[in-house]
Amino acid sequence: MNKLFHTWLTNEFPQNYILRKPLTGSLIIALFFFIFVVLYKPLGAHESMGLSYTATMAIYCLIAAAAVFGFVKLIKHTGIFSDKSKWTFLKEVTSILLILLGLGLVIYLAAFLLEPPAERWNLATFLDSLTHAFLIGIIPFTFFTALAYHHWLNQHTYTYRTSPEGDAEAFPEEEMIHIQSRLKKEKLSFYPSQLLYAESDSNYVNFYLTLEEQVKKKVIRNSIGDIEEQLDNIPYIFRTHRAFLVNLKKIRQKKGNASGYSLKLENTEASIPVARQKIKAFNDQIDRYHS
């Protein structure tokens, strides 16, 4: 039983929307909190000095949104929580509890500025703030976690057989690609069969190539749009997302549904997204190279 429980906690689990999109998620939190406290006036909430109840709650909700945004960003850049591709149920629950703990602390401190003078510097009041933050905050977090899990369960996974391409010497019939940089001072050359994918990175594009039986990263200054134009004559190089170009022949797994796909390529554990608006064209193209 303990082994089964441990497996369940550490198995792959989808990250909920608030954690994936902290800016939008924090605004959703603010809106939910505001509607909740205005409609139900819970937990003895009242107006602050010189402000109406509605204005007071609006300020609290904006503070809560800023706190959620800040703590989500902090957690996502901290140790074991930084790798989205290795997300588990245990990480999901732990991160939510840490965010709600931080939210309760921020609300407790904010009350010193907004509430009428009172004897607030005590453990009971602090625990009240933590409890209230948890009771209200757990509702949207639980909703989005359940929604992400339901969406995840309805995903479909397809596995493809990839060709043994990769060594340029084995494909003398291929024409070498020459990628120009915007500065015209550098050039990247490779054979189409060597390309796994290219990823936009600010003013640069990172190319992931199979060279000498290893995946190597090559960087050139350019935009992904310009690279797409330079590779336009190669039909199996496909723009899956605003930031990614993928060699369709190198795809070994497709997971997802009508909302979008996540791709796995040979010789790498990178997860490549396929945007929703690209799905139809992607499906039409990939079937040509994987029967």
DAJONOR-V159756 format. One record per residue. N is the residue number from 1. PHI is phi in degrees with one decimal (999 if undefined). PSI is psi in whole degrees, 0 to 359 (* if undefined). OMEGA is omega in degrees with one decimal (* if undefined). Layout:
# DAJONOR-V159756
n:phi:psi:omega
N:PHI:PSI:OMEGA
N:PHI:PSI:OMEGA
This chain:
# DAJONOR-V159756
n:phi:psi:omega
1:999:316:179.6
2:-62.9:321:179.1
3:-65.9:319:178.8
4:-63.9:318:179.6
5:-65.6:319:178.2
6:-63.6:318:178.5
7:-62.3:318:179.9
8:-63.3:321:179.9
9:-69.4:327:-171.6
10:-104.4:0:175.6
11:-71.2:162:178.2
12:-56.0:138:-178.4
13:-145.9:143:-178.5
14:-75.1:144:177.2
15:-84.0:132:-175.7
16:-73.4:167:-169.7
17:-61.1:320:-177.5
18:-63.4:323:178.7
19:-76.8:325:180.0
20:-74.6:323:-176.6
21:-126.0:76:-171.9
22:-61.4:327:-179.1
23:-68.4:306:178.3
24:-63.7:320:-179.7
25:-61.8:319:179.7
26:-67.7:326:176.3
27:-68.2:323:174.8
28:-62.9:318:177.0
29:-58.7:314:-179.3
30:-61.1:315:-179.5
31:-64.4:316:179.3
32:-61.8:312:179.8
33:-58.0:315:-176.2
34:-63.7:313:178.8
35:-61.3:318:-178.1
36:-63.0:309:-174.4
37:-74.0:331:178.2
38:-74.3:320:-178.7
39:-74.7:319:-171.3
40:-108.0:346:-178.1
41:42.6:61:-171.8
42:-82.8:164:163.5
43:59.6:30:177.6
44:70.0:22:179.6
45:-65.8:144:-178.9
46:-150.5:172:-177.2
47:-72.3:160:176.1
48:-95.7:180:-178.3
49:-65.4:123:174.8
50:79.5:2:-179.8
51:-126.0:152:174.5
52:-72.7:167:178.0
53:-59.7:315:-178.7
54:-62.1:316:179.4
55:-64.7:320:178.4
56:-61.4:314:-179.2
57:-66.3:325:178.2
58:-62.7:318:178.6
59:-64.9:315:177.6
60:-57.8:318:-177.5
61:-67.2:322:176.4
62:-66.9:321:175.9
63:-63.1:318:178.9
64:-62.0:318:179.5
65:-62.3:316:179.1
66:-63.3:322:179.1
67:-66.2:315:179.3
68:-61.3:314:179.0
69:-58.2:312:-178.2
70:-63.8:316:-178.5
71:-70.7:324:176.7
72:-63.3:313:179.5
73:-61.8:320:179.4
74:-64.1:314:-178.3
75:-64.4:319:-177.4
76:-68.5:346:177.5
77:-108.5:18:-176.8
78:-116.1:117:169.6
79:39.8:240:-172.6
80:-67.8:344:-178.5
81:-87.3:355:-172.4
82:-80.3:341:-176.5
83:-100.1:101:-178.9
84:-64.3:329:-177.0
85:-69.7:345:179.1
86:-115.4:38:-177.8
87:-76.8:140:179.8
88:-130.6:169:177.4
89:-62.1:322:179.1
90:-62.2:317:177.3
91:-65.6:321:179.3
92:-59.9:309:-177.8
93:-65.8:316:-178.6
94:-62.4:316:-179.2
95:-64.9:320:178.7
96:-64.2:317:179.1
97:-63.1:319:178.7
98:-65.3:320:178.8
99:-64.4:316:179.8
100:-67.4:325:175.4
101:-63.2:313:177.6
102:-63.6:322:178.3
103:-61.8:316:178.2
104:-61.2:321:178.6
105:-64.6:316:-179.8
106:-64.4:316:178.8
107:-62.4:320:178.0
108:-60.8:315:179.9
109:-71.3:323:179.7
110:-64.1:329:-178.7
111:-63.7:335:177.9
112:-64.6:333:-179.6
113:-90.7:332:-171.6
114:-103.1:330:-174.5
115:-85.5:159:174.1
116:-60.6:155:179.7
117:-53.4:131:-179.2
118:-160.0:167:178.6
119:-84.1:84:-173.5
120:-99.2:347:-174.3
121:-83.1:75:179.4
122:-153.0:161:-174.6
123:-65.5:322:-177.4
124:-62.4:316:179.7
125:-67.2:321:177.7
126:-62.4:315:179.6
127:-65.8:327:175.7
128:-61.3:316:179.7
129:-62.2:317:178.0
130:-63.4:317:-179.1
131:-63.8:315:-179.2
132:-64.7:318:178.6
133:-62.4:320:-179.7
134:-68.5:314:-175.3
135:-63.5:323:179.4
136:-84.7:317:-175.3
137:-69.6:331:-177.3
138:-66.9:338:-177.2
139:-65.2:304:179.4
140:-66.4:325:179.3
141:-65.0:317:178.8
142:-64.4:320:179.5
143:-60.1:312:-177.2
144:-73.0:330:175.0
145:-67.4:316:178.1
146:-63.9:320:179.4
147:-64.5:316:179.2
148:-63.7:320:-180.0
149:-67.0:318:177.9
150:-62.1:316:178.9
151:-62.9:319:-179.2
152:-64.8:319:-180.0
153:-64.3:332:-177.9
154:-90.8:8:175.7
155:-75.4:154:175.8
156:-116.8:142:-179.6
157:-116.1:132:177.7
158:-122.1:135:178.9
159:-112.5:137:-177.9
160:-118.6:152:172.5
161:-90.9:126:-179.6
162:-97.1:153:-179.8
163:-79.5:156:-178.0
164:-80.4:33:-178.9
165:-76.4:166:175.5
166:151.0:318:179.3
167:-86.8:122:-176.2
168:-60.7:328:-177.5
169:-63.7:334:-177.5
170:-81.6:355:-177.1
171:-132.6:66:-177.9
172:-65.5:341:-179.4
173:-76.6:348:-179.7
174:-75.9:146:176.1
175:-96.3:129:-177.6
176:-65.6:140:177.3
177:-92.9:138:176.7
178:-122.0:110:-179.0
179:-94.1:125:179.3
180:-94.7:145:174.7
181:-90.2:166:178.8
182:-67.0:332:-177.9
183:-82.7:350:-179.7
184:61.9:14:-179.1
185:-104.8:353:-179.3
186:-139.3:155:-177.7
187:-146.0:142:178.4
188:-118.7:127:-178.0
189:-120.7:137:177.8
190:-163.3:166:175.4
191:-91.4:148:-178.5
192:-52.8:321:-178.2
193:-67.9:346:179.4
194:-85.9:342:-176.4
195:-80.9:127:170.5
196:-91.6:300:177.3
197:-161.2:164:175.3
198:-126.0:142:-175.4
199:-130.7:132:177.2
200:-71.5:138:178.8
201:-142.2:85:-177.4
202:60.4:242:-179.1
203:-90.6:10:-177.3
204:-124.7:164:172.3
205:-125.8:128:177.3
206:-94.9:124:177.1
207:-103.1:134:177.1
208:-112.3:112:-171.1
209:-120.6:147:172.8
210:-89.6:106:-178.0
211:-126.9:126:179.8
212:53.6:42:176.6
213:64.9:21:175.3
214:-132.5:150:176.2
215:-85.8:121:-177.8
216:-123.3:146:-179.0
217:-98.4:128:176.3
218:-123.0:137:-174.5
219:-118.9:138:177.0
220:-140.9:146:-179.7
221:-80.1:113:-179.6
222:-177.0:178:176.2
223:-105.6:154:180.0
224:-65.4:329:177.9
225:-65.0:317:178.8
226:-67.4:321:177.4
227:-63.3:319:178.0
228:-58.5:319:178.6
229:-65.8:321:179.8
230:-66.9:334:-178.9
231:-102.8:13:-173.6
232:-60.7:334:-177.4
233:-83.3:1:177.5
234:-106.7:105:-169.8
235:-65.8:335:-177.0
236:-93.1:7:169.4
237:-95.2:115:-168.2
238:-123.5:137:176.6
239:-83.5:100:-176.7
240:-83.7:341:-169.9
241:-161.6:162:-178.5
242:-59.1:339:-176.3
243:-113.2:3:-172.6
244:-135.3:139:166.1
245:-117.5:137:-173.8
246:-131.0:142:170.8
247:-81.7:109:-175.3
248:-60.7:332:-179.3
249:-70.8:343:-176.1
250:-96.5:0:-178.3
251:-75.2:128:177.2
252:-110.1:345:178.8
253:-154.3:141:174.9
254:-125.8:126:-179.4
255:-130.1:135:176.8
256:148.6:198:179.8
257:-149.8:202:-174.9
258:-64.3:346:179.7
259:-84.6:348:-179.9
260:147.3:162:179.9
261:-118.6:159:168.8
262:-123.9:128:-174.7
263:-108.2:143:169.6
264:-114.0:137:-179.0
265:-110.9:162:179.5
266:-65.6:145:174.7
267:65.5:15:176.7
268:-152.9:148:178.5
269:-97.7:7:178.0
270:-60.4:144:178.0
271:-107.6:118:-174.8
272:-105.4:125:-178.6
273:-82.2:149:168.0
274:-116.4:116:-177.0
275:-65.5:152:-177.4
276:-54.9:316:-176.5
277:-71.8:350:179.7
278:-98.6:355:-169.7
279:-61.3:312:-176.8
280:-60.9:310:179.9
281:-63.4:322:178.5
282:-62.0:312:-179.8
283:-61.2:321:178.8
284:-64.4:322:-176.7
285:-78.7:317:-172.9
286:-66.9:330:179.2
287:-65.3:340:178.3
288:-73.3:336:-174.2
289:-113.7:354:176.9
290:-136.7:100:-179.2
291:-91.2:*:*
